Amino acid sequence: MSAPASRAVLRQSQFLARRTAVRHASSTSEAASKAGEAASSTASKAAEGLSRVQSSAGPAISNAAQGLGNALKKVGGRTGKVISFVESMIPPTVYYSKVGLELAKLVFRGQNMTPPNVATFQAYLEPLIRNPTNSAFAPSNIIARIRNANKKELAFAGVTAAEVIGFFTVGEMIGRMNIIGYRGEPEHAGHH
């Protein structure tokens, strides 16, 4: 295209752009309300589309997981036993992790405790990562801390150990439903 022709096209397009702007001019409040309506309708359409995708993807993912589970159940031998053991351990693991989390929340609230922030974790773990032999968790440092502990720290450690042992013992008694030993058959009954 020649230079005069391109200038003419450019002038014409600028003129049309100005005419369009003049022809469709409106007040700012009308434009803002129209833009708000357009944004809300777009947001509602996007939410509707997302809910459709989630509702259609949910069954597809569960079907794929079920198909994988069925394929893994068909594996035999030692691998099959390991897979079935792992599958049998998933529900109790999830359950007890949720119970432990809720118990930790109750303890934290009851003791008015707050979890440490990320900076505290970094301050403790950074020396351990950089030089593990010179960290606070090195055996020589642990022994030195025990030797240099005062009576208050030793008493606190002793009371804590007694509490842990006591709770473990009570838990065992409740689990066995007996104070001494486990219920069951005598070991050598009738084998003589």
C-alpha positions in Angstrom: 0.0 0.0 0.0 1.3 3.5 -0.8 2.1 6.1 1.8 -0.8 8.5 0.8 -3.3 5.6 0.8 -2.2 4.4 4.2 -2.5 7.9 5.6 -6.0 8.1 4.2 -6.9 4.8 5.9 -5.4 6.0 9.1 -7.3 9.3 9.0 -10.5 7.4 8.3 -10.0 5.0 11.2 -9.3 7.8 13.6 -12.4 9.7 12.4 -14.6 6.5 12.9 -13.1 6.0 16.4 -14.0 9.6 17.3 -17.5 9.3 15.9 -18.1 6.0 17.7 -17.0 7.6 21.0 -19.2 10.6 20.4 -22.2 8.5 19.3 -22.0 6.1 22.3 -21.1 8.7 24.9 -22.9 8.3 28.3 -22.6 9.6 31.8 -20.0 8.1 34.1 -22.6 6.7 36.5 -24.4 4.9 33.7 -21.1 3.5 32.5 -20.1 2.4 36.0 -23.4 0.7 36.6 -23.2 -1.1 33.2 -19.6 -2.1 33.9 -20.7 -3.4 37.4 -23.6 -5.3 35.9 -21.3 -6.8 33.3 -18.7 -7.8 35.9 -21.3 -9.4 38.2 -22.9 -11.4 35.3 -19.4 -12.5 34.2 -18.6 -13.5 37.8 -21.8 -15.5 38.1 -21.2 -17.2 34.8 -17.7 -18.1 35.9 -19.0 -19.5 39.2 -21.6 -21.5 37.4 -19.0 -22.8 35.0 -16.7 -23.7 37.8 -19.5 -25.6 39.6 -20.3 -27.5 36.4 -16.6 -28.5 36.0 -16.4 -29.6 39.7 -19.6 -31.6 39.5 -18.4 -33.4 36.3 -14.8 -33.8 37.4 -15.7 -35.3 40.8 -17.2 -38.5 39.5 -14.5 -38.8 36.9 -11.7 -38.6 39.5 -13.5 -41.0 41.8 -14.0 -43.5 39.0 -10.3 -43.2 38.0 -9.3 -43.8 41.6 -11.7 -46.7 41.9 -10.3 -48.2 38.7 -6.8 -47.9 40.0 -7.8 -49.5 43.3 -9.4 -52.4 41.5 -6.3 -52.9 39.4 -4.1 -52.9 42.5 -6.3 -55.4 44.2 -5.7 -57.9 41.4 -2.0 -57.9 42.1 -1.0 -61.1 43.8 1.9 -62.4 45.9 3.9 -60.3 48.3 3.2 -57.1 46.5 -0.6 -57.7 46.7 -0.2 -58.3 50.4 1.7 -55.1 50.9 -0.9 -53.2 48.9 -3.8 -54.6 50.8 -2.0 -53.9 54.1 -1.4 -50.3 53.1 -5.1 -49.9 51.9 -6.3 -51.3 55.2 -4.1 -48.9 57.2 -5.3 -45.7 55.4 -8.7 -45.2 57.2 -7.3 -45.7 60.7 -4.3 -43.5 59.9 -6.6 -40.7 58.7 -8.9 -41.1 61.7 -6.2 -41.1 64.3 -4.4 -38.2 62.7 -7.6 -36.1 62.9 -8.1 -37.2 66.5 -4.5 -36.2 67.3 -4.9 -32.9 65.6 -8.1 -32.1 67.6 -6.4 -33.2 70.8 -3.4 -31.0 70.1 -5.8 -28.1 69.5 -7.5 -28.7 72.8 -4.2 -28.9 74.7 -2.9 -25.7 73.0 -6.1 -23.8 73.9 -6.2 -25.2 77.4 -2.6 -24.3 78.1 -2.9 -20.9 76.3 -0.1 -21.9 74.0 0.6 -20.6 70.5 2.5 -22.5 67.9 5.9 -21.1 67.0 6.3 -19.0 63.9 8.4 -19.9 60.9 11.3 -17.7 62.0 11.6 -19.7 65.2 11.7 -23.0 63.3 14.4 -21.5 61.0 16.5 -20.3 63.9 16.5 -23.8 65.4 16.9 -25.8 62.3 19.5 -23.7 60.5 22.4 -24.6 62.8 21.4 -28.2 62.6 21.5 -28.2 58.8 24.7 -26.2 58.5 26.8 -28.2 61.0 25.0 -31.2 62.5 27.9 -32.2 64.9 27.9 -28.8 66.6 24.1 -28.4 67.0 22.1 -28.5 70.2 20.9 -32.0 69.3 24.4 -33.5 69.1 24.8 -36.3 71.8 27.6 -34.5 73.5 25.5 -31.3 73.8 22.6 -33.2 75.1 24.7 -34.9 77.8 26.2 -31.6 78.7 22.7 -30.0 79.1 21.6 -32.9 81.4 24.8 -32.6 83.5 24.3 -28.8 83.8 20.5 -28.9 84.6 19.3 -27.4 87.8 16.9 -29.0 90.3 13.9 -27.3 88.8 14.5 -28.6 85.3 15.2 -32.1 86.6 12.0 -32.1 88.6 10.0 -30.9 85.6 11.5 -33.7 83.5 10.8 -36.3 86.1 7.1 -35.2 86.5 6.7 -35.1 82.8 8.1 -38.7 82.5 5.8 -39.9 85.3 2.8 -38.4 83.5 3.7 -40.0 80.2 4.3 -43.4 81.9 1.0 -43.1 83.9 -1.1 -42.1 80.9 0.5 -45.0 78.9 -0.3 -47.5 81.7 -3.9 -46.3 82.1 -4.3 -46.5 78.3 -3.0 -50.0 78.3 -5.4 -51.0 81.1 -8.4 -49.5 79.2 -7.3 -51.2 76.0 -6.9 -54.6 77.6 -10.1 -54.2 79.7 -8.0 -55.7 82.5 -5.5 -54.4 85.1 -3.0 -57.2 84.8 -2.1 -59.1 81.6 -4.0 -59.8 78.5 -7.1 -61.9 78.1 -6.8 -65.0 76.1 -6.2 -68.7 76.2 -3.5 -70.1 78.4 -0.4 -70.7 76.4 0.1 -74.4 76.9 -3.4 -75.6 77.7 -4.1 -79.1 76.3 -0.8 -79.5 74.4 0.7 -82.2 76.7 
